[in-house]
Amino acid sequence: VIDEEQLKRVFVNLLDNAIEAFDRAQPKKCVYIKTYFDQARDLVIAEVADNGDGIAPSDFQKLFQPYFSTKGRGTGLGLAIVQRIIAEHGGKIVGVPHNPKGAKFIIQLPASN
């Protein structure tokens, strides 16, 4: 069963994080959202990417840990909650570098739920 409110929470959190990743002086700020259906694997895939400051390579493995934050404020629970919601829907989420600059989060959800 899909909980639309919980999935909205996932995307609002990812979009907020993307917007907060921008340096104020950065001239061109972009957030990219891509969704598609992978028929071969029966997955709905969503990608949220930005061209912000990016994430340190050493931080990618900690992104979904509760209380981990690179922002210096907040609780550090946002991405942990996002991961829990996606897992409750039978899916996965990963964070990867977005070239040439920024970060990208890829969500995979089973289409046949």
C-alpha positions as a printed NumPy array, in Angstrom:
array([[  0.   ,   0.   ,   0.   ],
       [  1.376,   3.376,  -0.997],
       [  1.182,   6.146,   1.583],
       [  1.035,   9.291,  -0.551],
       [  1.641,  11.634,   2.387],
       [  4.792,   9.775,   3.38 ],
       [  6.095,   9.818,  -0.193],
       [  5.391,  13.567,  -0.385],
       [  7.478,  13.918,   2.769],
       [ 10.347,  12.09 ,   1.032],
       [ 10.355,  14.461,  -1.934],
       [  9.895,  17.616,   0.134],
       [ 12.881,  16.594,   2.276],
       [ 15.068,  15.849,  -0.757],
       [ 14.083,  19.117,  -2.44 ],
       [ 14.715,  21.121,   0.738],
       [ 18.147,  19.519,   1.068],
       [ 18.948,  20.28 ,  -2.574],
       [ 17.971,  23.932,  -2.19 ],
       [ 19.976,  24.272,   1.028],
       [ 23.052,  22.861,  -0.742],
       [ 23.496,  25.994,  -2.839],
       [ 26.089,  28.611,  -2.072],
       [ 24.369,  32.01 ,  -1.939],
       [ 26.854,  33.375,  -4.468],
       [ 26.294,  30.531,  -6.925],
       [ 24.963,  32.155, -10.105],
       [ 23.001,  29.261, -11.634],
       [ 21.151,  27.055,  -9.185],
       [ 19.398,  23.967, -10.578],
       [ 17.444,  21.095,  -9.081],
       [ 16.665,  18.237, -11.432],
       [ 13.875,  15.721, -10.956],
       [ 13.633,  12.715, -13.242],
       [ 11.151,   9.859, -12.98 ],
       [ 10.818,   6.785, -15.143],
       [  9.612,   3.199, -15.205],
       [ 12.162,   0.402, -15.565],
       [  9.974,  -2.278, -17.126],
       [ 12.685,  -4.957, -17.077],
       [ 13.012,  -4.686, -13.289],
       [  9.4  ,  -3.575, -12.612],
       [ 10.632,  -0.478, -10.771],
       [  9.542,   3.123, -10.597],
       [ 12.693,   5.214, -10.344],
       [ 12.955,   8.819,  -9.213],
       [ 16.115,  10.901,  -9.194],
       [ 16.557,  14.221,  -7.409],
       [ 19.8  ,  16.013,  -8.236],
       [ 21.277,  19.449,  -7.719],
       [ 24.331,  21.402,  -8.802],
       [ 25.066,  22.637,  -5.278],
       [ 28.222,  22.228,  -3.241],
       [ 27.955,  18.434,  -3.254],
       [ 28.702,  15.956,  -0.496],
       [ 32.154,  14.95 ,   0.681],
       [ 32.993,  11.423,  -0.548],
       [ 33.569,  10.295,   3.04 ],
       [ 30.038,  11.421,   3.994],
       [ 28.083,   9.318,   1.476],
       [ 28.266,   6.219,   3.682],
       [ 26.866,   8.198,   6.653],
       [ 24.065,  10.108,   4.904],
       [ 21.23 ,   7.932,   6.17 ],
       [ 22.489,   7.533,   9.744],
       [ 20.27 ,   9.201,  12.35 ],
       [ 21.672,  12.477,  13.698],
       [ 24.248,  12.827,  10.903],
       [ 24.227,  16.287,   9.346],
       [ 26.61 ,  18.419,   7.342],
       [ 24.45 ,  21.533,   7.753],
       [ 25.437,  22.538,  11.261],
       [ 21.774,  22.866,  12.22 ],
       [ 18.702,  20.675,  12.3  ],
       [ 18.363,  17.245,  13.817],
       [ 20.118,  15.135,  11.195],
       [ 17.035,  12.922,  10.989],
       [ 15.704,  13.95 ,   7.573],
       [ 17.507,  11.425,   5.392],
       [ 17.161,   8.673,   7.999],
       [ 13.389,   9.201,   7.895],
       [ 13.452,   9.308,   4.09 ],
       [ 15.281,   5.974,   3.987],
       [ 12.811,   4.415,   6.453],
       [  9.809,   5.562,   4.41 ],
       [ 11.299,   4.215,   1.188],
       [ 12.141,   0.893,   2.89 ],
       [  8.569,   0.658,   4.234],
       [  7.414,   0.9  ,   0.616],
       [  9.741,  -1.954,  -0.37 ],
       [ 12.255,   0.321,  -2.049],
       [ 15.81 ,   1.583,  -1.844],
       [ 17.477,   4.985,  -1.89 ],
       [ 21.114,   5.84 ,  -2.544],
       [ 23.061,   9.067,  -2.669],
       [ 25.758,   9.566,  -5.302],
       [ 27.838,  12.453,  -6.652],
       [ 26.161,  14.372,  -9.481],
       [ 28.724,  15.388, -12.063],
       [ 30.157,  17.84 , -12.596],
       [ 28.957,  19.26 ,  -9.269],
       [ 26.339,  18.484,  -6.654],
       [ 24.592,  15.379,  -5.376],
       [ 21.94 ,  13.   ,  -6.652],
       [ 19.537,  10.748,  -4.776],
       [ 18.107,   7.758,  -6.62 ],
       [ 14.938,   6.099,  -5.345],
       [ 13.792,   2.693,  -6.59 ],
       [ 10.285,   1.541,  -5.722],
       [  8.578,  -1.674,  -6.812],
       [  5.876,  -0.882,  -9.363],
       [  3.748,  -3.9  ,  -8.483],
       [  2.811,  -2.958,  -4.927]])
